[in-house]
Amino acid sequence: MTKLPMKHRFSLPEGMIYLDGNSLGPLPLGVKERVASMLQDEWGAHLIKGWNVDNWMGQPASVGNKIARLIGAAQGTVTMGDTLSVKVYQALSAALKMRPDRRVILSDSGNFPSDLYMAEGLIRQLDRDYELRIVAPEEVATSMTDDVAVAMITQVDYRTGRLHDMAGLTKAAHDAGAVMLWDLAHTAGAVPIDLTGCSAEFAVGCTYKYLNGGPGAPAFIYARPDIVGGIEPALAGWLGHDAPFAFEQSYRPAGDIERMRVGTPPVIQMTALDEALKVWEEVEMEDIRAASIRLCDLFISEVEARCPELTLVSPRNGAERGSQVSFAFEHGYPAMQALIARDVIGDFRAPNIMRFGFTPLYIDEEDVRGAVDILADILSNRLWDKPEYHQKSRVT
C-alpha cells in the first residue's frame, strides 16, 4: 500500500492548505487527461457507438462496484447516477412501501437539510398521513418505536462531525421492525463502513467529497441484495427497466440493483469519477481512518492551545467523529473568509460554525500546524474584522 499522504496524486495550488475536501475534493492527477481522451477518442471518434464499444452503458455498474468496496457492500449491489437528493427520494419511497402499515419517518436534527426536504416533499405527494419525526441525535436509538417505518440517518453530522454508530442504530431499527436508510455523504471515503455486516436495507451517498469525483459528480445507491427484487421504484425510469431496448409500453423493473437506475448516465462525469477512484486501489480505509483521527486530534489540540476564542463543537473522542473538526465562533463567517484569503480553505455553516475537513490523502501534520499558525494570527490581530470579509457570498 502507498504511504500517506499522496499529495503527488492531486492538483493543488502551490501554498494552499486545503481543509475542505469534506465539501469538494480536489482534482486528482490523470482525471483531466482521461476526460479529454473520452471526449476525443470515445465521443469524438465513436459517437453513438460509444454506448457499446466504450461501455458507457455499463458505467453505473462498473463504477458502482468500485464504490461498493469502499462501503463494505457486495459487488453488484451499488449503482450510480443522478444526484444524492434523487437517490434519497428513491430509497425512502421504496422503504416506505416495505412497511405499508407504518407512518413515521424517523430522522435527527443533525441530518442534512436536503434529506429532510426530500422527505417532506414525498410526504406531501403521498398524502397518506405520514409523519417526519425529528429527534436529537442522541435520542435516535430510543426513538425506534413500533410506528417507525423508516429510519433515515446521515452517518456524520455535516456541521459538527458527530459520527453515528451504524451497527447499533441499524440493529435498533430492525429490532423495532423498521427499515434502515443511511446517507453516507460524509463517510464514504473517510470512515470504514460495513453495509453487509450491519444488514442495512438502503444506503445512498455522493462522490464529490472524499471520493474526489468533481463538482456535480453522480451519486450512488445501495440496496441489500435479498430485498432488491421486491423494491418498487417510484421513479420508473427507462434504464431501470429489465430490457430497455425492448421498448415495452409498461414498466418492468430489472431484477437487480439496475432497477434503481433512472435516466441516461452522465458519461463525462462518470468517466472523471472512474479515474478519480483509482487512488483508492492503493490505500486501505483503516489507514485513512487512523491518519484522519491523528490529524484531527492534532488540530484540536493546537487550536485550543492557541485560539481560545473558538469553542469545539465536534466530539473530542476521535472514534465518535467523522473526518472533520468544527469550532463555534461568534465571528465565524468573516474569520473563515480571512482564512480563505490566506489560502487556508475551510468553510462556514450557519449560524456560527467554522468547519475543517481532514483528508489524509493530501493533508499532513505540517499542513495542520501551518493552518493553525495562520488562524491564530487572524484571531489575535482581529484580521477578520475587515468589511470585505463580512460580505456574504452565495456559497459559504
TORPAZA-609019 format. One line per field, with one value per residue (C-alpha): residue in three letters; chain; z negated, y, x negated. Coordinates in Angstrom, 3 decimals, always signed. Layout:
residues N
res <- ALA	...
chain <- A	...
Z <- Z	...
Y <- Y	...
X <- X	...
This chain:
residues 396
res <- MET	THR	LYS	LEU	PRO	MET	LYS	HIS	ARG	PHE	SER	LEU	PRO	GLU	GLY	MET	ILE	TYR	LEU	ASP	GLY	ASN	SER	LEU	GLY	PRO	LEU	PRO	LEU	GLY	VAL	LYS	GLU	ARG	VAL	ALA	SER	MET	LEU	GLN	ASP	GLU	TRP	GLY	ALA	HIS	LEU	ILE	LYS	GLY	TRP	ASN	VAL	ASP	ASN	TRP	MET	GLY	GLN	PRO	ALA	SER	VAL	GLY	ASN	LYS	ILE	ALA	ARG	LEU	ILE	GLY	ALA	ALA	GLN	GLY	THR	VAL	THR	MET	GLY	ASP	THR	LEU	SER	VAL	LYS	VAL	TYR	GLN	ALA	LEU	SER	ALA	ALA	LEU	LYS	MET	ARG	PRO	ASP	ARG	ARG	VAL	ILE	LEU	SER	ASP	SER	GLY	ASN	PHE	PRO	SER	ASP	LEU	TYR	MET	ALA	GLU	GLY	LEU	ILE	ARG	GLN	LEU	ASP	ARG	ASP	TYR	GLU	LEU	ARG	ILE	VAL	ALA	PRO	GLU	GLU	VAL	ALA	THR	SER	MET	THR	ASP	ASP	VAL	ALA	VAL	ALA	MET	ILE	THR	GLN	VAL	ASP	TYR	ARG	THR	GLY	ARG	LEU	HIS	ASP	MET	ALA	GLY	LEU	THR	LYS	ALA	ALA	HIS	ASP	ALA	GLY	ALA	VAL	MET	LEU	TRP	ASP	LEU	ALA	HIS	THR	ALA	GLY	ALA	VAL	PRO	ILE	ASP	LEU	THR	GLY	CYS	SER	ALA	GLU	PHE	ALA	VAL	GLY	CYS	THR	TYR	LYS	TYR	LEU	ASN	GLY	GLY	PRO	GLY	ALA	PRO	ALA	PHE	ILE	TYR	ALA	ARG	PRO	ASP	ILE	VAL	GLY	GLY	ILE	GLU	PRO	ALA	LEU	ALA	GLY	TRP	LEU	GLY	HIS	ASP	ALA	PRO	PHE	ALA	PHE	GLU	GLN	SER	TYR	ARG	PRO	ALA	GLY	ASP	ILE	GLU	ARG	MET	ARG	VAL	GLY	THR	PRO	PRO	VAL	ILE	GLN	MET	THR	ALA	LEU	ASP	GLU	ALA	LEU	LYS	VAL	TRP	GLU	GLU	VAL	GLU	MET	GLU	ASP	ILE	ARG	ALA	ALA	SER	ILE	ARG	LEU	CYS	ASP	LEU	PHE	ILE	SER	GLU	VAL	GLU	ALA	ARG	CYS	PRO	GLU	LEU	THR	LEU	VAL	SER	PRO	ARG	ASN	GLY	ALA	GLU	ARG	GLY	SER	GLN	VAL	SER	PHE	ALA	PHE	GLU	HIS	GLY	TYR	PRO	ALA	MET	GLN	ALA	LEU	ILE	ALA	ARG	ASP	VAL	ILE	GLY	ASP	PHE	ARG	ALA	PRO	ASN	ILE	MET	ARG	PHE	GLY	PHE	THR	PRO	LEU	TYR	ILE	ASP	GLU	GLU	ASP	VAL	ARG	GLY	ALA	VAL	ASP	ILE	LEU	ALA	ASP	ILE	LEU	SER	ASN	ARG	LEU	TRP	ASP	LYS	PRO	GLU	TYR	HIS	GLN	LYS	SER	ARG	VAL	THR
chain <- A	A	A	A	A	A	A	A	A	A	A	A	A	A	A	A	A	A	A	A	A	A	A	A	A	A	A	A	A	A	A	A	A	A	A	A	A	A	A	A	A	A	A	A	A	A	A	A	A	A	A	A	A	A	A	A	A	A	A	A	A	A	A	A	A	A	A	A	A	A	A	A	A	A	A	A	A	A	A	A	A	A	A	A	A	A	A	A	A	A	A	A	A	A	A	A	A	A	A	A	A	A	A	A	A	A	A	A	A	A	A	A	A	A	A	A	A	A	A	A	A	A	A	A	A	A	A	A	A	A	A	A	A	A	A	A	A	A	A	A	A	A	A	A	A	A	A	A	A	A	A	A	A	A	A	A	A	A	A	A	A	A	A	A	A	A	A	A	A	A	A	A	A	A	A	A	A	A	A	A	A	A	A	A	A	A	A	A	A	A	A	A	A	A	A	A	A	A	A	A	A	A	A	A	A	A	A	A	A	A	A	A	A	A	A	A	A	A	A	A	A	A	A	A	A	A	A	A	A	A	A	A	A	A	A	A	A	A	A	A	A	A	A	A	A	A	A	A	A	A	A	A	A	A	A	A	A	A	A	A	A	A	A	A	A	A	A	A	A	A	A	A	A	A	A	A	A	A	A	A	A	A	A	A	A	A	A	A	A	A	A	A	A	A	A	A	A	A	A	A	A	A	A	A	A	A	A	A	A	A	A	A	A	A	A	A	A	A	A	A	A	A	A	A	A	A	A	A	A	A	A	A	A	A	A	A	A	A	A	A	A	A	A	A	A	A	A	A	A	A	A	A	A	A	A	A	A	A	A	A	A	A	A	A	A	A	A	A	A	A	A	A	A	A	A	A	A	A	A	A	A	A	A	A	A	A	A	A	A	A	A	A	A	A	A	A
Z <- +0.000	+0.764	-2.160	-3.177	-2.281	+1.521	+2.440	+5.709	+6.890	+6.701	+8.374	+5.521	+5.871	+4.505	+0.885	+0.373	-2.715	-1.583	-4.524	-2.573	-0.965	-3.054	-0.784	+2.572	+3.137	+5.247	+8.793	+8.922	+11.451	+14.501	+14.494	+16.903	+19.392	+19.009	+19.651	+22.618	+24.039	+23.514	+25.340	+28.278	+28.581	+27.466	+28.110	+30.883	+32.710	+31.904	+31.399	+30.516	+30.867	+27.550	+25.640	+26.735	+27.764	+24.821	+22.417	+21.435	+20.647	+18.164	+16.251	+13.471	+12.583	+13.030	+11.089	+8.521	+7.898	+7.112	+4.549	+3.133	+1.990	+0.007	-1.803	-2.720	-0.082	+2.210	+5.900	+7.903	+5.091	+5.934	+8.976	+9.984	+11.411	+10.705	+7.597	+3.944	+3.384	+6.129	+4.595	+1.160	+2.722	+4.439	+1.340	-1.028	+1.188	+1.666	-2.074	-2.918	-0.591	-2.557	-5.714	-4.427	-7.883	-9.445	-9.003	-10.654	-9.008	-11.810	-11.411	-13.583	-13.873	-12.609	-9.263	-6.153	-5.300	-1.734	-3.045	-5.248	-2.377	-0.187	-2.965	-3.372	+0.366	+0.548	-2.394	-0.692	+2.550	+0.915	-1.160	-3.467	-6.917	-7.048	-9.724	-9.620	-13.235	-14.010	-17.295	-18.805	-17.505	-20.867	-21.005	-17.712	-19.201	-21.892	-19.360	-17.290	-18.228	-16.583	-14.403	-12.629	-9.027	-8.068	-9.966	-7.625	-9.158	-7.844	-9.428	-10.118	-11.144	-8.446	-10.995	-13.983	-12.543	-15.116	-13.990	-14.481	-15.439	-12.206	-13.535	-16.755	-15.134	-12.343	-14.929	-16.887	-13.722	-12.882	-16.453	-16.098	-12.723	-10.783	-7.545	-7.769	-5.266	-5.645	-3.956	-3.562	-2.036	-4.796	-5.410	-2.038	-1.579	-5.110	-7.523	-7.189	-6.510	-6.651	-4.995	-4.556	-8.175	-9.623	-7.178	-6.428	-3.678	-1.854	-1.605	+0.581	+0.967	+3.105	+4.740	+4.945	+1.344	+0.074	+3.323	+5.364	+8.291	+9.077	+8.822	+9.795	+9.714	+9.739	+6.589	+5.625	+4.181	+2.435	+1.760	-0.221	+2.310	+0.624	+0.871	+4.222	+6.179	+4.216	+4.486	+6.320	+7.800	+7.504	+10.409	+13.007	+15.455	+18.843	+17.828	+14.734	+16.999	+17.285	+21.069	+22.019	+25.706	+25.950	+25.690	+23.902	+23.226	+19.498	+16.896	+15.833	+13.358	+13.714	+11.418	+9.551	+8.428	+12.035	+11.261	+9.267	+12.406	+13.825	+16.833	+19.100	+17.131	+17.120	+19.093	+18.839	+15.068	+14.626	+16.541	+14.255	+11.182	+12.526	+12.931	+9.539	+7.809	+8.946	+5.967	+3.667	+5.156	+3.355	-0.161	-2.851	-4.630	-8.022	-7.262	-6.090	-9.284	-11.603	-9.892	-9.936	-13.690	-14.276	-12.133	-13.708	-17.245	-16.470	-15.045	-18.107	-20.453	-18.566	-18.146	-21.785	-22.917	-20.624	-19.738	-22.973	-21.161	-19.460	-21.079	-19.968	-18.852	-17.373	-19.586	-21.285	-21.037	-17.541	-17.496	-17.754	-14.995	-11.222	-9.284	-10.147	-13.066	-13.757	-16.065	-17.030	-16.873	-17.028	-14.019	-12.247	-8.781	-8.441	-10.187	-7.601	-4.772	-6.203	-6.319	-2.731	-1.685	-3.176	-1.230	-4.168	-2.774	-5.100	-5.128	-7.283	-8.363	-9.935	-12.468	-13.784	-12.726	-11.235	-9.603	-8.646	-6.767	-7.077	-4.167	-4.736	-1.006	-0.722	-4.232	-6.712	-10.100	-8.534	-6.917	-10.245	-12.073	-9.216	-9.211	-12.945	-12.628	-10.189	-12.154	-15.363	-13.575	-12.157	-15.531	-17.760	-15.440	-14.533	-10.874	-10.171	-11.001	-7.531	-5.550	-2.650	-4.947	-6.220	-2.757	-2.483	+0.663	+2.139	+1.148	-2.349
Y <- +0.000	+3.552	+5.666	+8.606	+11.412	+11.117	+14.786	+13.934	+12.392	+15.644	+19.027	+21.526	+25.178	+25.883	+27.006	+26.187	+24.220	+22.587	+21.674	+21.459	+18.036	+17.144	+19.529	+19.210	+17.049	+18.361	+17.319	+14.017	+13.897	+11.904	+12.945	+15.833	+13.590	+10.773	+13.096	+14.671	+11.208	+10.288	+13.435	+12.974	+9.229	+7.987	+10.621	+12.307	+9.141	+6.731	+8.960	+6.829	+3.646	+4.612	+3.184	-0.251	-0.093	+2.128	+0.565	+3.843	+1.914	-0.238	+2.655	+2.823	-0.803	-0.792	+2.438	+1.261	-1.837	+0.328	+2.274	-0.920	-1.968	+1.261	+0.957	-2.720	-3.763	-6.782	-6.451	-5.813	-4.005	-0.385	+1.654	+5.223	+8.199	+11.285	+13.427	+12.446	+14.060	+11.892	+8.784	+9.731	+10.033	+6.659	+4.835	+6.492	+5.859	+2.214	+1.790	+3.187	+0.670	-2.101	-1.057	-0.106	-0.192	+2.332	+6.103	+7.539	+8.513	+8.922	+11.270	+13.518	+17.207	+16.633	+15.338	+17.314	+19.582	+18.274	+14.804	+16.290	+18.381	+15.292	+13.506	+16.461	+16.567	+12.842	+13.052	+15.818	+13.852	+10.625	+12.461	+9.485	+10.973	+10.209	+11.979	+13.122	+12.754	+14.600	+13.901	+14.828	+12.677	+11.007	+10.064	+8.149	+4.676	+5.116	+6.627	+3.428	+2.760	+0.328	+3.041	+3.863	+2.697	+4.036	+5.421	+7.881	+8.897	+10.635	+8.846	+12.024	+15.350	+17.813	+20.611	+19.003	+15.818	+13.678	+10.024	+7.699	+4.053	+2.372	-1.168	-0.173	+2.031	-0.451	-3.158	-0.856	-0.134	-3.814	-4.708	-2.222	-3.654	-0.561	-0.221	+1.413	+4.052	+5.528	+8.662	+8.170	+11.566	+12.432	+8.951	+7.270	+7.561	+8.870	+6.134	+2.329	+1.185	-2.313	-2.255	-6.022	-6.637	-4.325	-5.511	-2.048	-2.156	+1.027	+3.470	+6.489	+8.907	+11.490	+11.219	+14.794	+14.991	+12.445	+10.434	+13.448	+12.908	+16.623	+19.156	+17.552	+14.014	+11.340	+9.854	+6.182	+3.977	+0.607	-1.899	-5.086	-7.924	-10.043	-7.257	-5.706	-7.968	-6.651	-2.949	-0.899	+2.117	+5.357	+6.740	+4.057	+5.244	+3.770	+2.485	+0.827	-1.391	-5.040	-4.698	-1.012	-1.674	-3.929	-0.652	-2.257	+0.004	-0.803	-0.692	-3.974	-3.424	-5.032	-7.977	-6.428	-3.024	-1.841	-1.157	+1.868	+3.475	+6.238	+8.161	+8.361	+8.153	+11.320	+9.779	+12.649	+12.980	+9.214	+8.998	+11.608	+9.717	+6.393	+7.835	+9.572	+6.289	+4.709	+6.219	+4.004	+0.921	+1.948	+2.602	+0.839	+2.549	+1.567	+3.506	+6.509	+6.428	+6.165	+9.077	+11.157	+10.754	+11.739	+14.871	+15.911	+15.346	+17.459	+20.253	+20.293	+20.382	+23.196	+25.333	+25.030	+25.973	+28.998	+30.177	+30.427	+32.406	+29.211	+26.538	+22.921	+21.557	+18.284	+15.209	+15.187	+11.405	+10.524	+7.312	+9.405	+11.831	+11.736	+13.248	+16.865	+19.251	+22.145	+25.112	+27.709	+31.381	+34.443	+35.897	+32.585	+33.771	+36.680	+34.663	+31.888	+34.426	+35.826	+32.290	+31.626	+34.880	+33.420	+30.154	+28.075	+26.700	+25.584	+26.581	+28.054	+26.587	+28.744	+30.032	+30.157	+27.031	+27.094	+23.694	+21.985	+18.695	+16.450	+14.152	+12.109	+11.523	+15.023	+16.588	+16.054	+17.378	+20.247	+21.430	+21.231	+23.308	+25.794	+26.276	+26.932	+29.438	+31.485	+31.055	+32.243	+35.303	+36.192	+35.882	+37.524	+40.534	+40.685	+40.498	+39.073	+42.414	+43.920	+44.956	+42.624	+39.574	+40.373	+40.342	+37.114	+35.068	+32.816	+29.711	+29.747
X <- +0.000	-1.141	-2.298	-0.111	+0.199	+0.247	+0.039	-1.667	+1.601	+3.581	+3.591	+3.397	+2.322	-1.139	-0.986	+2.690	+3.779	+6.998	+9.218	+12.472	+12.295	+15.338	+17.260	+15.468	+12.416	+9.519	+8.713	+6.787	+3.995	+4.972	+8.620	+8.117	+6.316	+8.854	+11.790	+10.021	+9.426	+13.066	+14.197	+11.851	+11.286	+14.687	+17.362	+15.389	+14.337	+17.148	+20.190	+23.222	+21.163	+19.571	+22.530	+21.340	+17.690	+16.670	+19.189	+20.815	+23.988	+22.090	+20.513	+23.138	+22.399	+18.617	+18.116	+20.664	+18.564	+15.532	+17.529	+19.040	+15.569	+15.216	+18.549	+18.496	+21.017	+21.021	+20.305	+23.454	+25.300	+24.435	+25.401	+24.595	+26.422	+28.499	+27.984	+27.928	+31.325	+32.832	+31.286	+32.655	+36.098	+35.778	+34.597	+37.058	+40.082	+39.057	+38.526	+41.964	+43.596	+41.877	+43.773	+47.243	+48.876	+46.498	+46.491	+43.346	+40.065	+37.531	+34.593	+32.461	+31.698	+28.153	+29.347	+28.530	+31.479	+31.813	+32.661	+35.351	+36.687	+36.975	+38.866	+41.234	+41.877	+42.532	+44.938	+46.907	+47.034	+48.199	+50.821	+51.355	+50.758	+47.049	+45.022	+41.409	+40.289	+37.046	+35.259	+31.906	+29.019	+28.503	+32.210	+32.384	+31.886	+34.546	+36.965	+37.189	+40.822	+43.204	+44.784	+41.494	+41.472	+38.038	+35.069	+33.316	+29.991	+26.874	+23.939	+21.946	+23.478	+22.436	+21.997	+20.314	+18.827	+20.639	+20.492	+23.450	+22.983	+24.082	+24.244	+26.016	+28.645	+29.320	+29.921	+32.217	+34.213	+34.519	+35.476	+38.331	+39.327	+38.196	+36.234	+32.777	+31.631	+28.130	+26.809	+23.049	+22.251	+19.778	+18.373	+17.760	+14.015	+13.491	+14.588	+14.588	+18.162	+19.655	+23.064	+23.082	+22.191	+24.824	+27.555	+28.933	+31.527	+30.505	+27.619	+27.000	+24.133	+22.390	+18.960	+17.674	+16.465	+13.923	+14.117	+12.921	+15.293	+15.606	+18.444	+21.727	+20.295	+23.026	+24.488	+24.733	+27.429	+27.122	+29.875	+29.414	+29.374	+32.045	+34.643	+33.803	+36.148	+39.126	+38.311	+40.934	+39.111	+41.058	+39.017	+39.625	+37.005	+36.254	+32.820	+34.242	+36.331	+35.385	+34.978	+34.750	+34.259	+37.281	+39.228	+42.141	+45.095	+45.257	+42.525	+40.952	+38.097	+34.701	+34.091	+31.151	+29.836	+30.173	+33.839	+32.657	+31.259	+33.420	+32.140	+29.110	+25.856	+23.698	+20.847	+18.363	+18.812	+18.789	+15.506	+13.942	+15.127	+13.897	+10.398	+10.510	+11.333	+8.058	+6.250	+8.330	+6.719	+3.512	+4.822	+6.825	+9.714	+8.307	+5.099	+7.107	+9.156	+6.165	+4.410	+7.591	+8.006	+4.364	+4.692	+7.987	+6.667	+3.594	+5.738	+7.999	+5.013	+3.275	+6.405	+7.426	+3.906	+3.594	+7.111	+9.131	+11.852	+13.023	+15.198	+15.009	+18.383	+17.125	+16.774	+13.394	+13.149	+11.960	+13.986	+17.155	+16.188	+16.000	+13.101	+13.844	+13.479	+15.817	+15.408	+18.005	+17.052	+19.302	+17.489	+17.057	+18.044	+15.583	+12.878	+13.285	+13.169	+9.939	+8.512	+9.524	+7.834	+4.637	+5.082	+6.303	+9.541	+12.312	+15.960	+18.724	+22.044	+24.731	+25.129	+21.549	+19.625	+16.130	+15.697	+12.440	+12.100	+9.043	+8.302	+5.131	+4.737	+3.245	+3.126	+0.272	-0.833	-2.753	+0.478	+2.285	-0.329	-0.558	+3.202	+3.277	+0.421	+2.482	+5.709	+4.046	+2.653	+6.074	+7.784	+5.175	+4.891	+8.601	+7.673	+11.111	+12.734	+12.451	+15.547	+14.787	+14.784	+18.291	+19.861	+21.852	+21.294	+23.964	+21.937	+20.471
